[in-house]
Amino acid sequence: MRRRIFGTTATASVLGLLIPLAGCGGSGDGAGGEGTLQLVAAEYGDSPATSSKPFWDKVTADFTEENPGIKVEVKLLPWADIDREVSRMVKAGKAPDIALMGSYSDFAARGELYPADELLSVTAEANFLQPLADAGSVGSTLYGLPFVASSRLLFYNEALFAKAGIKEAPRTWSDLKAAAKALKDKGVKYPYALPLGPEEAHAEALIWELSNGGGYADSSGNYSLASDRNVKTWEWVKENMVATGYTGATAPSQLNRADAFAAFTRGEVGMLNGYPSLAHEARAKGINVVTTTMPVSDDLGTGETPPTVGVADWMMAFKQNGRGAEIGKFLDFVYQDRNLADFAGRYHLLPSTVTASRTPAGGGLDKNDQQFLNALRGAQLYPVNDPSWVTVSDTIKRNIGRAVEPTGNPKGVLEDIAAQAAEASKKQST
């Protein structure tokens, strides 16, 4: 299968975009009764106070009021459980009608999903931001409907920069290294937080590789995990950032994203890569945050601007219960600007459509998030349209941190990851 890096998290994707709620209610397996659609959705809140439940309660009530013959039952699941639980339901012959989660391509590969053109109007299908539509497509057919998204930018603590005498945002890797040294000299715990722990190492890895003209795929869309540029990236990071102590005392392979983000909100981190909700959380705790694009390798040509990393979560519709017409009506309703903007605004994420992203007055896009939206328009996403990506991303998460350990061999680690990815692709094609 041709692999296109246009499109994760996501897995947050295969992660979520936010820290999962420990547990959330829901009842029973299978689709709802006659005239009732079942939606299984990831819980985006991290506490009862921030739960997604009020949003879905209102949207489903409003929908049924406009469509009296169709009710919608929503089951919320934590991010840690939803992919596995939906897969179990489908295999048991009790698929939900709709799911909102981090991956879709394995279901699409087995012919279990409705294509978008059987659900949405032409106008609605054309309204998705292009990088997200590309990521949600297998071949030229859209199966994963992007719901909310995010992009990654470099964050720095303005107060710590001032204390260290750093006057400008870093533009190159040399600038980044110099800033990290200045921060370390002032006693900053994590001059640059490098989360290569198993929670979400594949995001940090892709950010660094893109900033050196590399990435997870070549120009033909095939995996290129052990390319020369990627090897040089990790050799530079190991020698210039980790061995120098500029990433802090915690080994990058042991530092997870959530821990790095928490440290940033405590004022212990000079620089890290983050997304919109972290900026809002840090500012709420008194951290003066500045966001900028990831510095680029000194080897890149003058003026060359690599893409940022984008992440999305996916809405998908299962064929199993034969309710395409009803599903289409509900999705057309959910994707109305006011609903999509409302959901995105609750979690400081980005709406997936052109029109919803233009309506900040409707509660969707905070003005401070505009830079993230601009970055998303030209972003590269994980290759979530490849069924092997679930396995490949897990391999990256569990192994990439070894590349920068004191005894680590970046080339050897990347070649090992590439070999496991090739095996995963081979299994998917047989």
Helices and strands as residue ranges (DSSP letters): E 36-42, G 48-50, H 53-66, E 71-77, H 79-91, E 98-101, H 105-109, G 116-118, H 122-126, H 130-135, E 137-138, E 141-142, E 145-151, E 153-157, H 158-163, H 173-185, E 190-192, H 201-210, H 228-237, I 238-242, G 252-254, H 257-265, E 269-274, H 276-284, E 289-292, E 309-317, H 324-334, H 337-346, E 350-351, G 356-358, G 360-362, G 367-369, H 370-377, E 380-381, H 389-399, G 400-404, H 410-429
